[in-house]
Amino acid sequence: MSRLDTAVQADPLAPYGGVEADAAWADEVRRLAKERDAVLLAHNYQLPEIQEIADHTGDSLALSRIAAASEASTIVFCGVHFMAETAKILSPDKTVLIPDARAGCSLADSITGEQLRAWKAEHPGAVVVSYVNTTAEVKAETDICCTSSNAVDVVASIPEDRDVLFCPDQFLGAHVKRVTGRENLHVWVGECHVHAGINGPELAERAAASPEADLFIHPECGCATSALYLAGEGAVEAERVKILSTGDMLTAARQTRATSVLVATEVGMLHQLRKAAPEIDFRAVNDRASCRYMKMITPAALLRSLREGADEVDVDPDVAARARASVQRMIEIGKPGGGE
């Protein structure tokens, strides 16, 4: 019995281990990627060593679009499962691999296709807007997808007399409802367990200790409303509070005049922020906000995937076609690059 098999008996989500991300590993990864004609994609929340070996790093939708435009015949998506599905949806003729198929997502698992169909039946005629952080089956039941950076624009594009079903993230939904003032926006009660765990009291404490810092807050966070409340009460200067997607955080990092920034999102994002603006002191609001699923893509998992062609991701062609249509409608509205 292998060490992995033994570990999995104790923990079904035990990551592949035993490989050090050294120069020899990097050389072997690049050799195998070339041999497989593969492009390596890494999400912003991945381990730093995975981000560094990737050909492209970013949010899931931007990476999927890069993959679709790439001449490579194989996509290795270092992220969670719904992201690899999205890449397959946009690149149906390419081989898509995820280094560990067990890497799921609590937010994507917040709603199933069956649940969405039942919700639609309760609201006939409503327009379904789904965050890209959803499964292919849910995207197939969706009218228009959205990202965290364009969710407001997507909802604003829908006639005001039409009901809107927004899923699955309740915090992003609340943000959209607050900005648009739309009363006929119905929000599904789902969440990312990591972002939901970054709470208001924690943010208030960190902000009080660093009154000079900008606040970069992801709209999936449980503390987003608290951040706006702090600004409204004058506890934090309003211009220092920025509700941003991961892609927009990088843009803001390059533009801010602040010397320190408190970041409310998954801690993997700090690596890219520090690379983008090394002169700024980026600190996590909650340094325990680490996604276990994202961190399942280890150096050993990536090496295994390239050596063995594991784990391949397939999407039913009919499901993929319907899901692709909902993503395409979003792209036609504009600003499609910023993902989560």
Backbone hydrogen bonds, N-H to C=O, Kabsch-Sander energy under -0.5 kcal/mol:
donor,donor_aa,acceptor,acceptor_aa,energy
6,T,2,S,-2.1
7,A,3,R,-2.2
8,V,4,L,-2.8
9,Q,5,D,-1.6
10,A,6,T,-1.1
11,D,7,A,-2.3
14,A,11,D,-2.2
16,Y,296,M,-0.5
22,D,20,E,-2.2
26,A,22,D,-2.4
27,D,23,A,-2.4
28,E,24,A,-2.2
29,V,25,W,-2.7
30,R,26,A,-2.3
31,R,27,D,-2.1
32,L,28,E,-2.7
33,A,29,V,-2.5
34,K,30,R,-2.0
35,E,31,R,-2.2
36,R,32,L,-2.2
37,D,34,K,-0.8
38,A,33,A,-3.0
39,V,74,T,-2.3
41,L,39,V,-0.6
41,L,76,V,-2.7
42,A,56,H,-2.4
43,H,78,C,-2.4
44,N,58,G,-1.4
46,Q,43,H,-2.0
50,I,47,L,-0.9
51,Q,47,L,-2.3
52,E,48,P,-2.3
53,I,49,E,-1.1
54,A,50,I,-1.1
55,D,40,L,-1.8
56,H,40,L,-1.7
58,G,42,A,-1.7
62,A,337,G,-0.5
63,L,59,D,-2.3
64,S,60,S,-2.2
65,R,61,L,-2.2
66,I,62,A,-2.1
67,A,63,L,-2.6
68,A,64,S,-2.0
69,A,65,R,-1.6
70,S,66,I,-1.1
73,S,37,D,-1.0
74,T,37,D,-1.9
75,I,95,T,-3.2
76,V,39,V,-2.6
76,V,74,T,-0.5
77,F,75,I,-0.7
77,F,97,L,-3.0
78,C,41,L,-3.3
78,C,76,V,-0.8
79,G,77,F,-1.3
81,H,103,A,-2.8
83,M,80,V,-1.2
84,A,80,V,-1.3
85,E,81,H,-2.1
86,T,82,F,-2.2
87,A,83,M,-2.0
88,K,84,A,-2.0
89,I,85,E,-2.6
90,L,86,T,-2.1
91,S,87,A,-1.3
94,K,91,S,-1.9
95,T,73,S,-2.2
97,L,75,I,-3.4
98,I,311,D,-2.5
103,A,100,D,-1.9
104,G,102,R,-1.5
109,D,105,C,-1.9
110,S,107,L,-1.8
111,I,108,A,-0.9
116,L,112,T,-2.3
117,R,113,G,-2.4
118,A,114,E,-1.9
119,W,115,Q,-2.1
120,K,116,L,-2.6
121,A,117,R,-1.8
122,E,118,A,-1.1
123,H,119,W,-0.7
123,H,120,K,-0.9
126,A,123,H,-2.0
127,V,163,D,-2.9
128,V,126,A,-0.5
129,V,127,V,-0.6
129,V,165,L,-3.0
130,S,128,V,-0.5
130,S,144,I,-1.6
131,Y,167,C,-2.5
132,V,146,C,-2.0
134,T,132,V,-2.3
139,K,135,T,-2.3
140,A,136,A,-2.1
141,E,137,E,-0.7
141,E,138,V,-0.9
142,T,139,K,-1.5
143,D,128,V,-1.4
144,I,128,V,-2.2
145,C,326,S,-2.0
146,C,130,S,-1.7
148,S,339,G,-2.2
149,S,338,G,-0.6
149,S,339,G,-0.6
151,A,147,T,-1.1
154,V,150,N,-2.6
155,V,151,A,-2.4
156,A,152,V,-2.5
157,S,153,D,-1.1
157,S,154,V,-0.6
158,I,155,V,-1.5
162,R,159,P,-2.0
164,V,184,N,-2.6
165,L,127,V,-2.7
166,F,164,V,-0.6
166,F,186,H,-3.4
167,C,129,V,-2.1
167,C,165,L,-0.5
170,Q,168,P,-0.6
170,Q,190,G,-2.9
173,G,169,D,-2.2
174,A,170,Q,-2.2
175,H,171,F,-2.0
176,V,172,L,-2.4
177,K,173,G,-2.5
178,R,174,A,-2.3
179,V,175,H,-2.3
180,T,176,V,-2.8
181,G,177,K,-2.1
183,E,181,G,-0.6
185,L,182,R,-0.7
186,H,164,V,-3.3
186,H,184,N,-0.7
188,W,166,F,-2.9
190,G,168,P,-1.0
190,G,188,W,-1.6
193,H,191,E,-0.6
196,A,192,C,-2.9
197,G,193,H,-0.9
198,I,195,H,-1.5
199,N,197,G,-1.1
203,L,199,N,-2.0
204,A,200,G,-2.9
205,E,201,P,-2.2
206,R,202,E,-2.2
207,A,203,L,-2.9
208,A,204,A,-2.2
209,A,205,E,-1.6
210,S,206,R,-1.1
213,A,210,S,-1.9
214,D,260,S,-2.0
215,L,240,R,-3.4
216,F,214,D,-0.5
216,F,262,L,-2.8
217,I,215,L,-0.7
217,I,242,K,-3.0
218,H,216,F,-0.5
218,H,264,A,-2.2
221,C,218,H,-2.1
222,G,195,H,-1.9
223,C,198,I,-0.7
224,A,221,C,-1.3
227,A,223,C,-2.3
228,L,224,A,-1.7
229,Y,225,T,-2.1
230,L,226,S,-2.7
231,A,227,A,-1.8
232,G,228,L,-2.4
233,E,229,Y,-2.2
234,G,231,A,-0.9
235,A,230,L,-1.8
236,V,230,L,-1.4
240,R,237,E,-2.1
241,V,237,E,-0.5
241,V,238,A,-1.4
242,K,215,L,-2.6
242,K,240,R,-0.6
244,L,217,I,-2.4
244,L,242,K,-0.7
249,M,245,S,-1.9
250,L,246,T,-1.4
251,T,247,G,-1.4
252,A,248,D,-2.7
253,A,249,M,-2.3
254,R,250,L,-1.4
255,Q,251,T,-0.8
255,Q,252,A,-0.5
256,T,252,A,-2.5
261,V,281,D,-2.5
262,L,214,D,-3.0
263,V,261,V,-0.5
263,V,283,R,-3.1
264,A,216,F,-3.2
264,A,262,L,-0.5
265,T,263,V,-0.8
267,V,289,A,-2.4
269,M,266,E,-2.0
270,L,267,V,-1.7
271,H,268,G,-1.1
272,Q,268,G,-0.6
273,L,269,M,-2.0
274,R,270,L,-2.7
275,K,271,H,-1.5
276,A,272,Q,-2.3
277,A,273,L,-2.2
280,I,277,A,-2.0
281,D,259,T,-2.6
282,F,280,I,-1.0
283,R,261,V,-2.6
285,V,263,V,-2.8
289,A,286,N,-1.7
290,S,288,R,-2.5
292,R,290,S,-0.7
295,K,291,C,-1.9
296,M,293,Y,-1.4
297,I,294,M,-1.4
298,T,296,M,-1.7
302,L,298,T,-2.4
303,L,299,P,-2.1
304,R,300,A,-2.5
305,S,301,A,-2.4
306,L,302,L,-2.1
307,R,303,L,-2.3
308,E,304,R,-2.9
309,G,305,S,-1.9
310,A,305,S,-0.7
313,V,96,V,-2.9
320,A,316,D,-3.2
321,A,317,P,-2.2
322,R,318,D,-2.0
323,A,319,V,-2.6
324,R,320,A,-2.8
325,A,321,A,-1.5
326,S,322,R,-1.3
327,V,323,A,-1.7
328,Q,324,R,-2.6
329,R,325,A,-2.1
330,M,326,S,-1.2
331,I,327,V,-2.1
332,E,328,Q,-2.0
333,I,329,R,-0.9
333,I,330,M,-0.9
334,G,330,M,-1.2
339,G,337,G,-0.6
